[in-house]
Amino acid sequence: MKFSMIFEAQLAHPTPEHERRVLHDCVEQAVLAEEAGFDRVWAVEHHSLRWYAHMSAPEVFLSYVAARTSRIRLGHGVVCLPFGFNHPVRVAERAAMLDVLSGGRLDLGAGRGATRQETSLCGVDPDRTRAELDESLRIIAAAWRADELEWHGELLDIPPHPILPRPVQEPHPPLFLACSRRDTLVLAAEYGVGALVLGFSGPEQVAGLRRAYSAAIAARTGGRRVSTVVNDHFAALCPTIVLDDRREAVRIGARGQRFFAQSIAHWYGSAPPPDEAVHPGADEVAALRQAAEQQVAHLHEARIPVGPHTTATFGGEHAYGTADDAIAYVGRLAEAGVDEVMCLIQMGTVPQDACLETIRRWGDKVIPHFRGDER
């Protein structure tokens, strides 16, 4: 099993000064992740989503981390591939450049970035995002398979051009797709790319998603593959705070998750902005449940349908507690068939010292438990 971390660059009270500090804090966490034995760091791409994600240029962030590290892999989790966000040739060029400069350490995930806030900023047509993602992935995979890229597709027409530089990894860095539902998992399997399950699903739900991905892999004919190579890899999100004090770890984790969930509800569901206040000693587990009830009430008032995934991000059963608690939770993810555990530690209200301590605890106790070694 692989272990990674994912960065949103979330922040409460998003002043320019706090924003700068959080971005540097994320770099410090990524550097420590390498020292602690993590295999990979992922960086999201979002635009204009105050509070939720200030990671608008992940290629710059990952390049900076690459220069400060030597072993850990660097993942785009994910690049937004509709053309208004990123032209596929520019994605291929930047990916290859970082792959060269990092010594072949890049992984490339793809997604649609489909919030109205983002699409309206960059002139993206929401009705074209799926088609543009599909064609972009195929162009990127084809960019280095010959001396020159020539593409005549339904959306783009590119006469022969060399795509420079060439990546270190042949024929290209491993490809992944952001997956939040069964239909995107099936699509990832048919594409022959890895699945990044970025929702707050618990182990039981993750097991069902894994079965859907595996079934689609078994059933695929190869007709929809985007590349000559296949990357059947299943990664699942694992929100976590690990400290010696179980109660404090649960309190900090639940508070951070509430900020995360409220931020998503704001940008994806027109809910109010997230609550930024932190009250020492508060019952944050109860506050997380109350926030879920408020979200349902908001949706009912707005006459927005409430489905089974409406409050999924408010579910509090994750790897919060001691190292033993995290080991038990990861064991359940392993039984669910997860190939990679993607630790979500950096959430908007989680202090830097708790993030760093969590990374150390994972490096000292959790990761060695599953690799059979001791640090």
N, C-alpha and C positions, 0 to 999 in steps of 0.2 A: 504494500500500500504506500502511496505517495502522500506527502503532507505539504500544504501550501497555505499562503495567506492572501487575502484579497483586500484591496484598498479602494475606498470611495472618496477619501478626503472629506468626510462629513464634519460639520462643525455647528455647534450652537453659537449664538451671538456672532454672526459672520462679519465682523469688522475686518478691514484690510490687515490690521496687525495680527489678529487671531488667525486669519486665513494663512498668512505667511508662516506662522508658528506651526500650524497643523501640517502644512505641506512638508516642512522640514522634519516634524515629528514622524511622518510616514516614512521618510527616507531613513531616519534612525531606526525605526522598527524593521524595515526591510534588511538593513545591514545586520542587525542583531539576529534576524531570522536565519541568515546564512550561518552565522556562528552557532546557532542553536540546533542546526541540522535539518531545517526545512528544505524541501526540494525545489520550491518555486514560489515566486510572488506574482500575483495578478493585479493589474490596474484596470479599472473601468474607464469608459469614455461617456461622459454626460456633459450637456451644455445648458447653462442658464438655470440650473436647478439649485437655487440658493438653499442652504441647509443640507439638502440630501446628498449632493455630490459636487465637489469643486474640482474634480479631476477631469479637466477639459482637454488636456494635452498629454495623454498617457505616454506617447512616444518620447516626450521630453523627460518625464518622470522616470521611465524605465531606463533611458539612456544614462541619466544621472546615477541611478542605482547600479547600473552595469559598471560604471566607472569606479564605484565604491566597493564592488564585490568581485569574486573570481570564479565561483562555482555555481551559485544558485541560478535556476532558470528564470526567465523573464517573460511573463505572459500578458498579452493583451486580452483582457477579460471583460469587455470585448471592444473591437473597433466597430464603429457604426458605419455600415457599408452602403446605405443609400447615397446616391451620387452627390447630393447637396452637402452631405457631411464630409465625404472623402471619395475622391475619384479612385477607382480600383488600381490604376497604374501607380498613383502616388502612394497608396498603401503598400504595394509591392516594393516600390523603391525604398521607402522608409524601413519596411520590415527587413529587407536584405541588408541595408546599411547597418542596422542595429545587430543583426545576426553576425555580420562580419566583425564589427567592433567588439562584440561581447564574446567572440570565439565560438559561435554556434549555439547560443543559449536561448534563442527566442522561440516562443510559442504564440500562435496567432489565432485568437478567437474572433468570431463574427457575430454581429447582432444588428437589429433594426433601429434602435434608439427612437422609439415611436411615440414619445409623449408629445402632445400638442405644443407645449412650451418649447421643445427642441426643434420640432419640424418647422414651426413658424419662424424661428430664428434663422434657420439656414435654408429656407425656401424648399423644403422637402415636401413632395406630394405624398400624404399618408397612404393613398391608394396604390402607390407604386413601390412601397418599401420592400415588400416581399419579392417582387420581380427583380428589383435592383440589387437586393442582397444576393439572390440566386446567381445573377449574371456576374456580379462582382467577384463572388467566390470562385467561379469558374475561370475568370480572367486572371485572378491572382494565382491560382494553381497552375495556369498555363504559362505564366509570365517567364519562367526560366527553363521550360522543357525543350526549348529550341534556341538557336542563336538569336532569333528575333521573334517577338510577339506579333502575330497577325490575328485579328479577331473581327468576325462579322456576325454579330448577334442581333437579337430582336431590338435591343435598346442602344447598343454602342457599336460603332464601326471604327476599327483601328487598323490603319495600314501598317505594313511591317516596320517595326522599330525594335532596336535592342533595349532591354530593360536592365539598367545598371544601378548598382553593382549586382553581381551574382551572390546569392547567400552561401554560407558555409555548408548548411545542411542541404542534402540533395534528396529529391529534387527541389524541396522547399521546406521551411519550418512546418512542424505539425499544425494541422488546422482543427479548430473547434467551433461549436455553435452554442450560443446562449439558449438554454431550454428551460421553460417554465411550465409547459403543459405536455401532455402525451403526444399531441400532434407535432410539436417541434422536436421531441425525442425521436419520433418515427422519421422525421425529415433528416435529422442528424445521422441516423443509422443509414438511411438511403443514400445520403451524400457520402458516407464513408468517413465522417469526421467525428471528433470527440464531442461528448455532451457535457456542458457546464450547467448543472442544475442549481440555479441561483436563488431559489425560493427558500422559505423557512420551514420546509417539510421536515417532519420527524422521521425517525428510522423506518416506521411502518409504511409511511407514504413513499419514502425513498425506495423501499423494496419494491413497491408496485411500479414505480417509474423505471427502476432497473429492469424489471421483467418486461416492460413495454419496449425498452431500448434493445434488450437481448432478442426479443421475439422479432423485432423489425430487422435486426442484423441477420437473423436466421432466414428471414423471408426475402431479403433483398436479392434482386437479380443482377445488379450492377449497372442498370441502365441510367440511374440518376447520379452515379458517382461523379464528384467534381474533380477528382484527381486520379493519377495512376497509382497512388499509394493510399492505404486505408489506415485510419487512426481510431480504432474502437476502444475508446477510453471514457469512463464514466466518473465524473467528479461531482461531489455534492457539497453544498454549503454547510458549515458547522459554526454557528455563533458560539463564542466561548469567552469566558473570563475565568482564569484559574489563579487562585490565591491560597495561602495556607488557611485563611479565615473563610470557611465555606459561606457563612451568612453574608459577609461583605462582598464576596465574589458574586453571589446570587443577586444581591441588591444592585451592584454596579452593572451587572449584565442585563438585568431586567430593565433598569433605567435606560441603558444605552439602546436596547431593543425597542423600547417605547418611542424613543426619539426617531429611530430608524423607521418604524412602522408609521408613525404620524407624518413623517416627511414623505413617505411613499403615498400615503392617503391624500396628502395635500396636492402633490403633482399629478398623481394618476387618478384621483377621485374627487378633486375639488373640495377637499376637507380644509379646515382652518390650518394655518401654519403650525408647526410642531411646538409643543411646550418645551421651553428651553431651561426652565428652572430646575435646580437640583436641591432637594431638601434632605440634609443629613439625617439618617435614621428613619427615613420614610419607608413604609411597606411598599416597595416598588413592584412586587409580584401582584399585589392587590391593585395597584395603580395601573399595571399593564392590562389586567382584566377589565378594569373600569374604562380604559381607553378603547378597548375592543367594543364594549357596549355603546360607547359614545359614537364610534364609527358607524355601527349598525343604525343607530338612531338618526345620524346625519344622512345616511343613504336613504332611509325610509322617508325622511322629510323632503329630500330632493327627488323622491320618486325614482330612485335608481335601484334596479334589481339587486337583491342580496343573494349571492350564491355561496357554495361551499368553500370557496377560496377567499371570501370577503375579509375574514379576520385571520387568515393564515399567518400573516406577519406578526400578529399579536400573541401567537402561541408561545408559552414560556418554557417548554421542555427542551432544553439544549444543554451544552457542555459548560454549565456554570457551576462552580464549586471548587473542590480540591482537585489535585491531580488524579486521585482515585476515581472521583466522579467523572472526570473527562475520559479516563481510560474505559470506564464502563460504558459511557455513551458512544465512544468511537468503536468499541467492540460490537455494539448493535449496528452501527453503520457498516462495519466489515461484514457482518452476517447478512446485511441487506445487499451486498454485492458491490460496494463502492470501491473504485480503484484509487480515488484520491479524495482526501478530506481537505476542503477549502476553509480554513479558519477565518471567520469574520470577527476581528478583535477591535478594530478601529471604528467605533460608532460615536455619534456626535457628542455624547455627554461623558464618555469614558475618559478618565484622566490618563495622561501619558505614562505615569508611573505604573498604573494598573495594566496598561498595554504591554509595557516592557516586562513586567513581572510575569504576566501570562505567557509571553514568548519564552521566557527562561524556564518556566515550569513545564511547558510542553517539551522543550529541548532536554531538560534534565530527567523527566519522568515519563511523559506520555509517549513521545516518539520512540525512545529506547524500548519501551514495553512491547511495542509492535514489531520492532526489528531485532529483538533478542539481544541487545547490547546495553551497556551502561556507559554514561558519559563520565 
